[in-house]
Amino acid sequence: MPDLSLPGPLDRLAAALTPGSADYVSDQGSDVYDVTHYDLDLDYTVRTNRLVATARITVVLREAAKQLDFDLDGLTVSDVRVDGESVRRWRTRGAKLIVPLRGETGARRRLQVVVSYGGRPGPRTGPWGEVGFEELTDGALVAAQPDGAPTWFPCNDRPSSRATYRISVTTESAYTVVANGELVSQRRSSSRTTTVFDNPTPTAPYLATIQVGRYGAVEPEGLARGDVPQRIYVPDRLRRRAAHDFGRQTEMMRLFVDRFGPYPFSRYDVVVTDDSLEIPLEAQTVSIFGANHVDGRRHSERLVAHELAHQWFGNAVGLARWRDIWLNEGFACYSEWVWWDHLGSRRLRATAERHHAALRDEPQDIRVADPGAERMFDDRVYKRGALALHAVSCAVGPEAFDAIVRSWVARHLDTVVTTDDFRAHLAAAQPGLEDVLSPWIDEEDLPDLPPMPPAPRRRRS
């Protein structure tokens, strides 16, 4: 259990924030202020892909400021107010909404900014392809990592600027809406339904999401009283396949709770779209899969494990900087291996050896701890990150490693971290352990795979 004597989540989050945390996405976000809460009222029509919205944003200044710069891309602003007063000289420049303040406003000042906006939302294209709000054949989704959040709401799009959310979505009644957190109300009026979600845990803009589609809800097999509440939202035509392919998710959740510590949120939802998607993607309390990821044969079960693990690594324990993304992806990839080992289908050592051999054939020209913006999603970041964790586990033994991971999550729950924080955590657990990690993430050449620790001897009766 987390230490309840520690400061509250937003207090710890504010203390952990570092200037320049956008780094790899240099044109995104502002270090001048943080957002503590987004209240989003979204009226979205699927048939015409038309959005009419209001964002009420609670801002806390980090320093004295004359203006606030919000990230907003491809949508039109019609009105801006600060603390109830209309702002006449707001302007847009590229993908920025610039809101002037009256004179210079002092540090730690809390402001309420209300932005009315709308248009036809769509993804933005950049080094990582199309990200953000995307129309489906019959619905819509948001997959915002790393810089797609501004395609559907004005925000401070830094991974370290985490806030709580209330999200209200009004759309045609034929569609189901899924968003972060708990569904708190649903109201139908004529042919349209308003669905409201409350997300009280600090969430980075890139992890906020809405999903709109013709979905029914099913529970994964084996869900019992005391388990984390889970639902799978899926089109009727894919229901049987999804029920099978996510049928072991309850067992997976129990395993990860045992290995990583308590599940950090109130629930976990999965959305399976009726369209094919290139890759699945995590959001806070939600993961999104495409129709191509369910075939009734569990061919994508490693991805089920990967996205579930992100709820601990990347969501509950977030990134202060994009350069440290290996902390998200390395842990999620390692969790795939943990799941296979649990099933007995592929032992962890054999998996590590297989990926180590494959990496030997790859160019030795990447530093996992700072891979560069264009290679932050390079598969070598994922696999070498996982091997780095395996090396630490080999150095201390699996039980001690699990204890290190559980204490890492508990200590940094609901805040943001850097690679140096993880080094310090390892050093505190066992001096010199950070040196085991370093060659895997700081050097380009691939280290040799370490030997597994000897199995503990059984006492004779």
MARMI-715301 format. One record per residue (C-alpha): residue number from 1; y, x, z; residue in three letters. Coordinates in pm, whole numbers, plus 32768, in hexadecimal, padded with zeros to 4 digits. Each point is the difference from the previous one (the first is absolute). Layout:
<recs>
    i    c2    c1    c3   aa
  NUM     Y     X     Z  ala
...
</recs>
This chain:
<recs>
    i    c2    c1    c3   aa
    1  8000  8000  8000  met
    2  8165  807A  7FBF  pro
    3  80C6  807D  812B  asp
    4  80CF  7ECF  805A  leu
    5  80EF  80D9  80C8  ser
    6  8086  8094  7EBD  leu
    7  8149  7F79  7F72  pro
    8  7FF2  7ED0  7F1B  gly
    9  7FA9  8025  7E8E  pro
   10  8163  7FF3  7F76  leu
   11  807F  80F1  810D  asp
   12  7EF1  80FC  7FAB  arg
   13  803B  7FC9  7E8E  leu
   14  8174  8046  801B  ala
   15  7FBB  8140  80C2  ala
   16  7F0F  807A  7EF4  ala
   17  80DB  7FCA  7ECF  leu
   18  8076  8138  7F4E  thr
   19  811B  802E  7F04  pro
   20  7F94  8030  7E9B  gly
   21  7EC0  7F3C  8032  ser
   22  8007  7F70  7EA0  ala
   23  7FCD  8163  7F71  asp
   24  7F1B  7FC6  7ED1  tyr
   25  80B6  7EBC  7FAA  val
   26  8155  80A1  8017  ser
   27  80CC  7EE2  7F70  asp
   28  7F6D  7F04  80F4  gln
   29  8072  7FA1  815B  gly
   30  811D  8063  80E1  ser
   31  8007  80D9  8138  asp
   32  8142  7F57  8071  val
   33  7F55  7ED3  8099  tyr
   34  7EB4  7F65  805E  asp
   35  7F8A  7E9B  7FD7  val
   36  7F5E  7F61  812F  thr
   37  7FB4  7EAA  7F66  his
   38  7FEA  7F58  7EAB  tyr
   39  800F  7E85  7FEC  asp
   40  7FA9  7FA2  7E9A  leu
   41  801B  7EA1  7F6E  asp
   42  7F61  8006  7EA7  leu
   43  7FF3  7ED9  7F10  asp
   44  7F1C  806A  7EE6  tyr
   45  7F8D  7F39  7ED2  thr
   46  7EC1  8088  7F68  val
   47  8023  7F42  7EB8  arg
   48  814E  80A3  7FA7  thr
   49  7FED  8139  80D8  asn
   50  814A  7F9F  809E  arg
   51  806A  8076  815B  leu
   52  8120  7F78  80D0  val
   53  8015  80B4  814D  ala
   54  80C5  8052  8139  thr
   55  7FC7  8139  80D0  ala
   56  8087  8012  8162  arg
   57  7FF4  816B  8063  ile
   58  803C  8088  815E  thr
   59  8092  815D  7FE1  val
   60  803A  810C  8109  val
   61  80E4  8120  7F9A  leu
   62  7F81  8160  8040  arg
   63  815C  808E  7FCA  glu
   64  8162  7F8B  7FBB  ala
   65  8011  7F62  7EA7  ala
   66  80F0  7F5F  7F09  lys
   67  7EF5  7F5C  7F2B  gln
   68  7E91  7FA1  7FF5  leu
   69  7F28  8054  7ED2  asp
   70  7ED2  7F1D  7FCD  phe
   71  7EEC  8032  7F01  asp
   72  7FE4  7ED9  7F0F  leu
   73  7F7A  8017  7E9E  asp
   74  8007  7F04  7EE4  gly
   75  808C  7ED8  80C4  leu
   76  815D  7F68  8002  thr
   77  80D1  7FE1  813F  val
   78  80DC  7ECD  8024  ser
   79  808B  8023  8161  asp
   80  800F  80F9  8121  val
   81  806C  7FC5  8166  arg
   82  801B  80EB  812A  val
   83  8002  7F66  815C  asp
   84  8053  7EB0  7F63  gly
   85  812A  8076  7F36  glu
   86  7FFD  8000  7E86  ser
   87  800D  8157  7F5A  val
   88  80D0  7FFA  7EC4  arg
   89  7FDD  8161  7F7F  arg
   90  7E89  802F  8003  trp
   91  7F7E  809A  7EBE  arg
   92  7EC0  806F  7F5C  thr
   93  7FC6  8157  7F6B  arg
   94  7EB0  803C  7F5D  gly
   95  7EF8  7F93  80FB  ala
   96  80F8  7FFE  8124  lys
   97  80C0  7EE8  80A6  leu
   98  8134  8097  80A5  ile
   99  809A  7F38  811B  val
  100  8150  807F  8087  pro
  101  804A  7FDA  8172  leu
  102  8151  7FB6  809B  arg
  103  8088  8156  804E  gly
  104  7F0F  80FD  8095  glu
  105  7EF6  7F61  80DB  thr
  106  7F7A  80D1  8121  gly
  107  7EA1  8082  803D  ala
  108  7F00  7F1D  80AC  arg
  109  80C0  7ECC  7F91  arg
  110  7F20  7ED8  7FAF  arg
  111  805D  7F33  7ECB  leu
  112  7F75  7EC5  7F61  gln
  113  8008  8016  7E84  val
  114  7FAE  7ECD  7F2D  val
  115  7FBB  802F  7E8D  val
  116  7FCF  7EDD  7F0E  ser
  117  7F55  806D  7EC0  tyr
  118  7F08  7F9B  7EF3  gly
  119  7F81  8026  7E9E  gly
  120  7EB8  8046  7F53  arg
  121  7F53  810A  80D1  pro
  122  7F25  8107  7F5F  gly
  123  7F79  815D  8045  pro
  124  80C2  8140  7FE0  arg
  125  7F78  8123  7F34  thr
  126  8006  8165  807E  gly
  127  7F2A  8137  8030  pro
  128  7EF1  7F2B  80A6  trp
  129  7FF1  7EF2  7EF5  gly
  130  806A  7E97  8038  glu
  131  802A  7FA2  816F  val
  132  8095  7EDD  80BE  gly
  133  800A  7E8E  7FA8  phe
  134  7F13  7FA6  7EE7  glu
  135  7FAB  7EBC  7F4C  glu
  136  7E90  7FAC  7FE5  leu
  137  7F65  7F1D  7EFD  thr
  138  8027  7EE4  80F9  asp
  139  80BE  807B  8130  gly
  140  80AC  8139  807D  ala
  141  7FC9  8129  80E2  leu
  142  80C3  8118  80A4  val
  143  7F69  815D  8001  ala
  144  8129  80D5  8065  ala
  145  7F81  815E  8053  gln
  146  80C8  80DB  7FF5  pro
  147  814E  7F77  7F80  asp
  148  7FC6  7E9A  7F8E  gly
  149  808C  7F3D  812A  ala
  150  815F  7FDF  7F63  pro
  151  7F6B  7F30  7EE5  thr
  152  7FEF  7ED0  80E6  trp
  153  80F1  8031  8124  phe
  154  812A  80DC  8060  pro
  155  7F89  810A  80F1  cys
  156  8022  815C  808A  asn
  157  7ED8  8084  7F3F  asp
  158  7F96  8128  80D5  arg
  159  7E9C  8016  808A  pro
  160  8097  8057  8153  ser
  161  80EA  7ED2  8011  ser
  162  7F0F  7EFF  808E  arg
  163  8060  7EA2  806B  ala
  164  7F73  7EB2  806B  thr
  165  7FF6  7EE3  7F02  tyr
  166  8012  7E8B  7FD9  arg
  167  7FA0  7F9A  7E9F  ile
  168  8024  7E9B  7F80  ser
  169  7F7F  7FB3  7EA3  val
  170  8035  7EB4  7F4F  thr
  171  7F3A  7FCC  7EC0  thr
  172  7F33  7EFE  7F42  glu
  173  7F04  7F57  80E3  ser
  174  7EDA  805D  7F22  ala
  175  8023  8169  8072  tyr
  176  7F9B  80B2  8140  thr
  177  80EF  8101  8092  val
  178  7F8F  812C  80CD  val
  179  80F1  80F1  80AB  ala
  180  8007  80F6  8122  asn
  181  7FB8  7F89  815F  gly
  182  7FB0  7EA6  8084  glu
  183  802A  7EB9  7F46  leu
  184  80DD  7F39  80EE  val
  185  8052  7EC6  7F3A  ser
  186  7FC4  7F4A  7EBB  gln
  187  80CA  7ED8  7F84  arg
  188  7FCF  7F3B  7EBF  arg
  189  8121  7F49  7F5D  ser
  190  7FB8  7F4C  7EBB  ser
  191  7F59  80F8  7F13  ser
  192  8065  813B  80BD  arg
  193  7F84  809D  8143  thr
  194  80B4  80EE  80EE  thr
  195  7F23  80FC  80B5  thr
  196  808F  80D6  8118  val
  197  7F71  8146  8087  phe
  198  8066  80C8  8131  asp
  199  7FBC  8175  800D  asn
  200  806B  808D  8153  pro
  201  7F85  8165  7FCB  thr
  202  80DD  810E  7F64  pro
  203  7FB8  800C  7E8B  thr
  204  8084  80E3  7EEF  ala
  205  8098  7F4C  7ED2  pro
  206  7EEE  8084  7F1B  tyr
  207  7EFB  7F58  80DF  leu
  208  80A5  7EA9  7FF7  ala
  209  7F62  7F0F  7F0A  thr
  210  7FD9  7EA1  7F7C  ile
  211  7ED6  7F87  7F37  gln
  212  800A  7EB9  7F3C  val
  213  7ED0  7F6D  7F53  gly
  214  7F01  7EE9  7FEA  arg
  215  7F34  8081  8122  tyr
  216  7F06  7F6E  80F0  gly
  217  7FB8  80A7  814D  ala
  218  7EAB  8075  807B  val
  219  7F9B  80CA  8132  glu
  220  7F28  8137  7FDB  pro
  221  7E9A  7FE1  8076  glu
  222  7FA7  8039  816B  gly
  223  8157  7FBD  8090  leu
  224  7FD7  7FA8  8170  ala
  225  80D8  7FA6  8127  arg
  226  80BA  8137  806F  gly
  227  8007  809B  7EA3  asp
  228  8148  8045  7F51  val
  229  805F  7EC2  7F3D  pro
  230  7FC4  803B  7E8C  gln
  231  801E  7F33  7EC4  arg
  232  7FC2  8042  7E91  ile
  233  80E2  7F44  7F10  tyr
  234  7F50  7FE0  7EB3  val
  235  7FFA  7F23  7EC7  pro
  236  7EE3  7F06  7FFE  asp
  237  7F54  80A9  7ED9  arg
  238  7FE2  8145  80C7  leu
  239  7FA7  7F6A  8153  arg
  240  7E8C  804E  7FF8  arg
  241  802E  8166  7F89  arg
  242  8114  8043  80FD  ala
  243  7F33  7F6E  811E  ala
  244  7EEF  80FD  7FAE  his
  245  80DC  812C  7FB5  asp
  246  80CB  7FD5  8140  phe
  247  7ED1  7F8B  80C4  gly
  248  7FEB  813F  80CE  arg
  249  8173  8011  804F  gln
  250  7FC5  7F71  815E  thr
  251  7F0B  8119  804A  glu
  252  80F4  80F7  7F67  met
  253  8119  7F82  80E0  met
  254  7F27  802A  8137  arg
  255  7FA4  8163  7F99  leu
  256  816B  8063  7FC7  phe
  257  806D  7F64  8149  val
  258  7EF7  80D5  80AA  asp
  259  8067  813D  7F49  arg
  260  817C  7FD9  7FE8  phe
  261  805D  7F1C  8122  gly
  262  8065  7E8F  8016  pro
  263  8067  7F58  7EBE  tyr
  264  817D  801B  800B  pro
  265  8063  7EA5  7F84  phe
  266  7FB1  7E94  8049  ser
  267  7F39  7FC4  7EC0  arg
  268  7F8D  8090  7EB5  tyr
  269  8008  7F4D  7EB1  asp
  270  7F7D  805E  7EA9  val
  271  8083  7F6D  7EBB  val
  272  7F2D  800E  7EC3  val
  273  80D6  7FAD  7ED1  thr
  274  7F7E  7F47  7ED1  asp
  275  807E  8122  7F2B  asp
  276  7F74  815F  7FE9  ser
  277  80C7  810D  80B5  leu
  278  7FFA  8176  7FC1  glu
  279  7FCF  804E  8170  ile
  280  7FF7  7F3D  8146  pro
  281  8125  8036  80E9  leu
  282  804C  7FD4  8171  glu
  283  811F  7F46  80A1  ala
  284  8034  7FC9  8173  gln
  285  7EEB  7F10  8077  thr
  286  7FA1  7FB9  7E92  val
  287  7F40  80B4  7EED  ser
  288  8009  7F9D  7E91  ile
  289  7EDA  8020  7F11  phe
  290  7FD6  7F9A  7E96  gly
  291  7EF2  7F27  7F62  ala
  292  7F68  8141  7F76  asn
  293  7FBB  8078  8162  his
  294  7F08  7EEA  8047  val
  295  7EBD  7FF8  7F37  asp
  296  7F07  7F7B  80FF  gly
  297  7F63  815C  8020  arg
  298  80F3  80A8  80F3  arg
  299  8058  810D  7F04  his
  300  815D  8016  809E  ser
  301  7F96  8000  816D  glu
  302  8090  815B  8038  arg
  303  8153  7F6D  7FA1  leu
  304  7FCB  7EE8  80FC  val
  305  7FD8  810F  8109  ala
  306  8125  80C8  7F79  his
  307  80F9  7EE1  800A  glu
  308  7F8B  7F86  8155  leu
  309  802C  815E  8092  ala
  310  816A  8002  7F8C  his
  311  804D  7EF8  8106  gln
  312  7FDF  811B  80FE  trp
  313  806C  8122  7F23  phe
  314  8140  7FB7  7F42  gly
  315  804E  7EAA  8090  asn
  316  7FE1  8010  817E  ala
  317  8044  8178  7FF6  val
  318  80FF  8022  7EE9  gly
  319  809C  811A  7F3C  leu
  320  8152  8098  804C  ala
  321  7FFC  80AC  7EAB  arg
  322  7F43  7FC9  7EBC  trp
  323  7F9E  816E  7FEF  arg
  324  7F0F  7FBF  8121  asp
  325  7F40  7EF2  7F45  ile
  326  7EBC  80C0  8031  trp
  327  8004  7F78  8164  leu
  328  7FD6  7EA3  7F69  asn
  329  7F16  804E  7EE3  glu
  330  7F34  8112  80A2  gly
  331  7FA4  7F20  8125  phe
  332  7FB9  7ED6  7F1B  ala
  333  7F21  80D4  7F1F  cys
  334  7F4E  8095  812F  tyr
  335  7FC4  7E9C  807A  ser
  336  7F3E  7FB8  7EC1  glu
  337  7F1B  8120  805C  trp
  338  7FDF  7F83  8165  val
  339  7F91  7EAC  7F7B  trp
  340  7EFB  8094  7F17  trp
  341  7F7D  80D8  811C  asp
  342  7FEC  7ECE  80E2  his
  343  7F31  7F49  7EFA  leu
  344  7F21  812F  7FD4  gly
  345  802C  7FED  7E89  ser
  346  80AE  8152  7FED  arg
  347  8025  80ED  8123  arg
  348  815D  8080  8047  leu
  349  7F9E  816A  7FC8  arg
  350  7F6C  7FB0  7EAB  ala
  351  813A  7F42  7F9D  thr
  352  80DE  8122  806E  ala
  353  7F2B  80F7  7F3B  glu
  354  8010  7F26  7ECA  arg
  355  8179  7FE2  8003  his
  356  802F  816D  8060  his
  357  7F33  8068  7ED0  ala
  358  80CD  7F1B  7F1F  ala
  359  8146  808F  8085  leu
  360  7F85  815F  7FB0  arg
  361  8013  7F9F  7E92  asp
  362  8164  7F7B  801E  glu
  363  813B  80D8  7FDD  pro
  364  8057  80B0  8147  gln
  365  8173  7FB9  7FE4  asp
  366  8053  7EF5  8101  ile
  367  806D  800D  816B  arg
  368  7F8D  7EC0  80A2  val
  369  810A  8005  8111  ala
  370  8113  8002  7EF7  asp
  371  7F6D  7FAE  7EA9  pro
  372  8146  7FA0  7F57  gly
  373  8079  7EA9  7F99  ala
  374  7F44  7FE8  7EB8  glu
  375  7EB5  8061  80A5  arg
  376  8018  7F40  8146  met
  377  7EE8  7F19  7F84  phe
  378  7F2E  8118  7F6B  asp
  379  7E92  7FCD  8059  asp
  380  7FF7  8161  8090  arg
  381  80F3  7F90  8110  val
  382  7F04  7EF4  8062  tyr
  383  7EC5  80D2  7FF1  lys
  384  808A  8143  8093  arg
  385  80A7  7F33  810F  gly
  386  7EAF  7F69  8055  ala
  387  7F5B  8156  7FFA  leu
  388  810E  8084  80EB  ala
  389  7FA2  7EF3  80FB  leu
  390  7E8F  804D  7FCD  his
  391  8047  8170  804A  ala
  392  80AA  7FA3  8147  val
  393  7ED9  7F21  8058  ser
  394  7F11  8120  7FBB  cys
  395  80CC  80E0  80E6  ala
  396  7FF6  7F17  812E  val
  397  7EDA  7F1A  7FBF  gly
  398  8006  7E94  7F93  pro
  399  8029  7F63  8159  glu
  400  8126  80DF  805C  ala
  401  809A  7FC4  7EA8  phe
  402  7FE8  7E87  802E  asp
  403  80B3  8025  814E  ala
  404  8113  80CB  7F57  ile
  405  802B  7EF4  7EF5  val
  406  800A  7EE4  80FD  arg
  407  8108  80B1  80CF  ser
  408  80C8  804E  7EC3  trp
  409  800F  7E8F  7FA5  val
  410  8048  7F8D  8165  ala
  411  8117  80FD  8034  arg
  412  80B3  7FB7  7EB7  his
  413  7FBC  7E8C  7FDF  leu
  414  811A  7F43  7F4F  asp
  415  80CA  8137  7FB4  thr
  416  8012  8112  7EF8  val
  417  7F73  8160  7FF3  val
  418  8003  8145  7F3F  thr
  419  7EF7  8106  7FBD  thr
  420  809B  80D7  810F  asp
  421  7FC4  7EE5  80F7  asp
  422  7E90  8009  7FA4  phe
  423  7FF4  817A  8026  arg
  424  8096  7FDF  815B  ala
  425  7F06  7EF0  8058  his
  426  7EDE  80E0  7F9C  leu
  427  8090  8129  80C0  ala
  428  8024  7F2A  8139  ala
  429  7E97  7F8E  7FDF  ala
  430  7F7C  8161  7FD3  gln
  431  80D9  8136  7FCE  pro
  432  7FC2  809B  7EAB  gly
  433  7F7F  7EC1  7F64  leu
  434  813A  7FE6  7F2D  glu
  435  7F95  8148  7F5D  asp
  436  7EBF  7F59  7F8C  val
  437  80D1  7EF8  7F4E  leu
  438  8100  80E6  7F61  ser
  439  7F3C  80A3  7EDF  pro
  440  7F9A  7EAB  7F7C  trp
  441  815E  7F72  7FED  ile
  442  80ED  812A  7FF1  asp
  443  7F52  80E5  7F08  glu
  444  7FB0  7FCB  7E92  glu
  445  7EAB  80A9  7FFF  asp
  446  7EE5  7F20  8078  leu
  447  7F62  8084  8142  pro
  448  7E89  8019  802E  asp
  449  7F59  7ED5  809D  leu
  450  7FBC  8046  8170  pro
  451  7EA5  7FDA  8098  pro
  452  7FAC  7EC4  80BA  met
  453  7FF5  8022  817B  pro
  454  7EA0  8008  8092  pro
  455  7F76  7EB3  806B  ala
  456  7FFE  7FD1  817B  pro
  457  7EB4  8051  80A2  arg
  458  7F39  7EE8  8096  arg
  459  7F92  8029  8164  arg
  460  7E8D  7FF7  803D  arg
  461  7F8F  7EEA  80E6  ser
</recs>
